[in-house]
Amino acid sequence: MPGDKVRKIGRTSGITHGRVTAIELENIVIGFEMGKLRFDGVLEIEGEGRRPFSYGGDSGALIVDEELRAAGLLFAGGDQGGTNRAGLTYACPIGSVMDALGARIIC
């Protein structure tokens, strides 16, 4: 939910903390080597303080909430936007990832 605190460990940025600024965003267009791809139903996250939540190379990092429950899978970020002007990060909600993979949690 917007305002929820999250964190992740990224290959490039290490441990970062942030907060969800938007959910279920539609028509997010990201440029990749293969061209531009559009994403729907994504999370938007902003880093805490003056630091961005992610850097290039962090894609694929698992984002967790304060209870260390999986919240999303990071797929893109940039250095523009956000109230801290350090950039925004985008993630697929973990439920969507699990559904796409046909996976389920067994406890």
Backbone as CSV, one residue per row, in Angstrom:
resi,resn,N_x,N_y,N_z,CA_x,CA_y,CA_z,C_x,C_y,C_z
1,MET,0.836,-1.185,0.000,0.000,0.000,0.000,0.883,1.252,0.000
2,PRO,0.415,2.329,-0.586,1.201,3.562,-0.559,1.554,3.955,0.878
3,GLY,2.798,4.333,1.066,3.291,4.709,2.380,3.989,3.578,3.112
4,ASP,3.790,2.326,2.676,4.448,1.194,3.327,5.961,1.301,3.171
5,LYS,6.680,1.001,4.241,8.138,1.000,4.200,8.611,-0.340,3.642
6,VAL,9.647,-0.269,2.809,10.213,-1.462,2.190,11.733,-1.357,2.192
7,ARG,12.377,-2.486,1.888,13.837,-2.501,1.762,14.246,-3.604,0.811
8,LYS,15.492,-3.574,0.394,16.019,-4.604,-0.493,17.536,-4.606,-0.413
9,ILE,18.119,-5.687,-0.915,19.568,-5.754,-1.078,19.817,-5.892,-2.570
10,GLY,20.440,-4.903,-3.158,20.724,-4.912,-4.596,22.192,-5.173,-4.871
11,ARG,22.481,-5.743,-6.015,23.861,-6.035,-6.401,24.713,-4.775,-6.418
12,THR,24.154,-3.677,-6.889,24.914,-2.438,-7.032,24.778,-1.527,-5.814
13,SER,23.565,-1.352,-5.342,23.321,-0.369,-4.272,23.414,-0.939,-2.868
14,GLY,23.447,-2.251,-2.726,23.472,-2.843,-1.390,22.118,-2.718,-0.714
15,ILE,22.128,-2.561,0.595,20.875,-2.442,1.345,20.355,-1.013,1.230
16,THR,19.097,-0.902,0.807,18.460,0.414,0.768,17.070,0.310,1.369
17,HIS,16.608,1.434,1.863,15.282,1.530,2.469,14.477,2.555,1.674
18,GLY,13.180,2.333,1.608,12.325,3.267,0.895,10.883,3.107,1.317
19,ARG,10.001,3.708,0.517,8.579,3.579,0.787,7.835,3.497,-0.535
20,VAL,6.748,2.775,-0.506,5.904,2.639,-1.686,5.178,3.961,-1.881
21,THR,5.289,4.522,-3.089,4.629,5.792,-3.375,3.390,5.620,-4.238
22,ALA,3.266,4.482,-4.917,2.076,4.217,-5.739,1.975,2.719,-6.004
23,ILE,0.733,2.260,-6.185,0.491,0.859,-6.527,-0.380,0.795,-7.782
24,GLU,-0.335,-0.330,-8.428,-1.161,-0.592,-9.608,-1.016,0.482,-10.690
25,LEU,0.211,0.965,-10.876,0.458,1.944,-11.937,0.322,1.274,-13.294
26,GLU,-0.240,1.992,-14.234,-0.452,1.488,-15.592,0.404,2.271,-16.582
27,ASN,0.725,1.623,-17.684,1.411,2.252,-18.807,2.764,2.851,-18.431
28,ILE,3.548,2.102,-17.673,4.916,2.502,-17.350,5.804,1.985,-18.480
29,VAL,6.412,2.886,-19.234,7.234,2.505,-20.381,8.705,2.661,-20.002
30,ILE,9.446,1.562,-20.142,10.860,1.519,-19.778,11.664,1.124,-21.018
31,GLY,12.742,1.838,-21.279,13.612,1.514,-22.404,14.654,0.485,-22.010
32,PHE,14.727,-0.584,-22.782,15.731,-1.633,-22.603,16.512,-1.760,-23.905
33,GLU,17.576,-2.553,-23.912,18.369,-2.753,-25.131,17.501,-3.239,-26.291
34,MET,16.517,-4.070,-26.000,15.657,-4.634,-27.047,14.575,-3.665,-27.511
35,GLY,14.447,-2.546,-26.825,13.432,-1.557,-27.160,12.637,-1.152,-25.930
36,LYS,11.562,-0.447,-26.153,10.715,0.010,-25.052,9.658,-1.040,-24.746
37,LEU,9.480,-1.291,-23.450,8.464,-2.231,-22.985,7.508,-1.508,-22.052
38,ARG,6.233,-1.892,-22.121,5.207,-1.284,-21.273,4.824,-2.254,-20.168
39,PHE,4.679,-1.717,-18.963,4.307,-2.509,-17.798,3.035,-1.944,-17.182
40,ASP,2.183,-2.816,-16.700,0.952,-2.427,-16.018,0.887,-3.100,-14.653
41,GLY,0.200,-2.456,-13.716,-0.011,-3.029,-12.390,1.223,-3.055,-11.523
42,VAL,2.118,-2.081,-11.683,3.396,-2.109,-10.969,3.394,-1.229,-9.713
43,LEU,4.397,-1.452,-8.867,4.642,-0.648,-7.671,5.664,0.433,-8.010
44,GLU,5.521,1.582,-7.382,6.506,2.656,-7.497,7.085,2.886,-6.110
45,ILE,8.412,2.975,-6.035,9.097,3.096,-4.743,10.111,4.226,-4.802
46,GLU,10.187,4.954,-3.701,11.124,6.061,-3.567,12.079,5.748,-2.419
47,GLY,13.352,6.083,-2.582,14.336,5.855,-1.536,14.144,6.781,-0.352
48,GLU,14.664,6.349,0.798,14.618,7.174,2.007,15.712,8.225,1.949
49,GLY,15.447,9.356,2.537,16.446,10.425,2.586,16.779,10.936,1.205
50,ARG,18.060,11.165,0.957,18.494,11.698,-0.342,19.020,10.609,-1.266
51,ARG,18.906,9.380,-0.849,19.464,8.262,-1.610,18.397,7.588,-2.465
52,PRO,18.747,7.198,-3.694,17.779,6.440,-4.491,17.572,5.053,-3.902
53,PHE,16.442,4.436,-4.226,16.166,3.079,-3.753,16.969,2.051,-4.532
54,SER,17.289,2.358,-5.802,18.030,1.387,-6.615,18.972,2.076,-7.579
55,TYR,19.940,1.297,-8.050,20.863,1.706,-9.103,20.825,0.656,-10.201
56,GLY,21.375,0.993,-11.376,21.485,0.014,-12.441,22.222,-1.214,-11.933
57,GLY,21.730,-2.379,-12.275,22.325,-3.627,-11.804,21.568,-4.249,-10.649
58,ASP,20.592,-3.523,-10.104,19.787,-4.041,-8.994,18.568,-4.834,-9.463
59,SER,18.307,-4.837,-10.760,17.125,-5.550,-11.267,17.130,-7.004,-10.802
60,GLY,15.949,-7.465,-10.423,15.804,-8.827,-9.923,15.867,-8.924,-8.413
61,ALA,16.202,-7.826,-7.738,16.268,-7.846,-6.278,14.873,-8.027,-5.686
62,LEU,14.792,-8.824,-4.650,13.538,-9.022,-3.930,13.331,-7.858,-2.975
63,ILE,12.166,-7.260,-3.029,11.803,-6.153,-2.143,10.918,-6.727,-1.048
64,VAL,11.244,-6.405,0.199,10.479,-6.925,1.333,9.888,-5.789,2.149
65,ASP,8.819,-6.114,2.899,8.194,-5.118,3.765,8.865,-5.144,5.136
66,GLU,8.304,-4.415,6.075,8.901,-4.334,7.416,8.889,-5.664,8.166
67,GLU,7.991,-6.559,7.774,7.904,-7.885,8.400,8.776,-8.905,7.657
68,LEU,9.571,-8.414,6.701,10.427,-9.239,5.835,9.632,-10.176,4.938
69,ARG,8.381,-9.806,4.635,7.568,-10.554,3.676,7.842,-10.008,2.282
70,ALA,7.921,-10.895,1.313,8.154,-10.483,-0.067,7.046,-9.539,-0.516
71,ALA,7.443,-8.426,-1.131,6.481,-7.429,-1.610,6.550,-7.265,-3.123
72,GLY,7.734,-7.382,-3.702,7.865,-7.181,-5.134,9.222,-7.591,-5.652
73,LEU,9.344,-7.578,-6.971,10.582,-7.904,-7.662,10.976,-6.687,-8.508
74,LEU,12.116,-6.106,-8.196,12.581,-4.890,-8.838,12.915,-5.147,-10.311
75,PHE,12.423,-4.274,-11.206,12.764,-4.437,-12.615,13.305,-3.175,-13.281
76,ALA,13.159,-2.020,-12.673,13.676,-0.794,-13.301,13.750,0.335,-12.292
77,GLY,14.601,1.280,-12.585,14.713,2.469,-11.756,15.349,3.580,-12.556
78,GLY,15.215,4.771,-12.056,15.800,5.912,-12.740,16.260,6.945,-11.733
79,ASP,16.944,7.957,-12.228,17.483,8.978,-11.334,16.666,10.259,-11.346
80,GLN,15.446,10.187,-11.868,14.583,11.360,-11.908,13.279,11.066,-11.174
81,GLY,12.727,12.090,-10.552,11.431,11.963,-9.896,11.537,11.688,-8.417
82,GLY,10.385,11.632,-7.794,10.306,11.412,-6.356,10.392,12.711,-5.587
83,THR,9.848,12.702,-4.389,9.887,13.911,-3.574,11.309,14.252,-3.140
84,ASN,12.185,13.225,-3.080,13.574,13.479,-2.706,14.442,13.776,-3.933
85,ARG,13.837,13.742,-5.111,14.511,14.016,-6.387,15.689,13.088,-6.656
86,ALA,15.687,11.926,-6.014,16.765,10.947,-6.207,16.348,9.848,-7.174
87,GLY,15.113,9.900,-7.653,14.656,8.903,-8.616,13.597,7.981,-8.061
88,LEU,13.012,7.218,-8.971,11.967,6.265,-8.616,12.365,4.872,-9.083
89,THR,11.871,3.874,-8.381,12.119,2.475,-8.714,10.778,1.811,-8.978
90,TYR,10.766,0.850,-9.897,9.542,0.133,-10.245,9.719,-1.356,-9.986
91,ALA,8.645,-1.970,-9.510,8.682,-3.396,-9.171,7.367,-4.061,-9.540
92,CYS,7.464,-5.328,-9.883,6.270,-6.147,-10.092,5.826,-6.651,-8.725
93,PRO,4.540,-6.526,-8.384,4.060,-7.062,-7.112,4.346,-8.568,-7.042
94,ILE,4.739,-9.043,-5.875,5.156,-10.443,-5.747,4.023,-11.403,-6.102
95,GLY,2.782,-11.041,-5.845,1.662,-11.899,-6.206,1.581,-12.115,-7.705
96,SER,1.822,-11.065,-8.477,1.819,-11.171,-9.938,2.966,-12.040,-10.431
97,VAL,4.123,-11.903,-9.795,5.290,-12.724,-10.162,4.992,-14.193,-9.896
98,MET,4.463,-14.475,-8.722,4.148,-15.864,-8.353,3.117,-16.449,-9.312
99,ASP,2.086,-15.673,-9.645,1.060,-16.144,-10.578,1.659,-16.444,-11.946
100,ALA,2.510,-15.542,-12.442,3.110,-15.729,-13.765,3.990,-16.972,-13.821
101,LEU,4.623,-17.297,-12.696,5.489,-18.469,-12.637,4.726,-19.751,-12.271
102,GLY,3.467,-19.604,-11.906,2.713,-20.766,-11.451,3.257,-21.303,-10.136
103,ALA,3.808,-20.397,-9.328,4.421,-20.795,-8.061,3.491,-20.516,-6.891
104,ARG,3.731,-21.218,-5.809,3.004,-20.966,-4.564,3.915,-21.231,-3.392
105,ILE,3.629,-20.597,-2.286,4.421,-20.765,-1.077,3.878,-21.951,-0.298
106,ILE,4.788,-22.846,0.092,4.403,-24.003,0.901,5.080,-23.867,2.254
107,CYS,4.287,-23.860,3.297,4.847,-23.729,4.653,4.613,-24.995,5.436
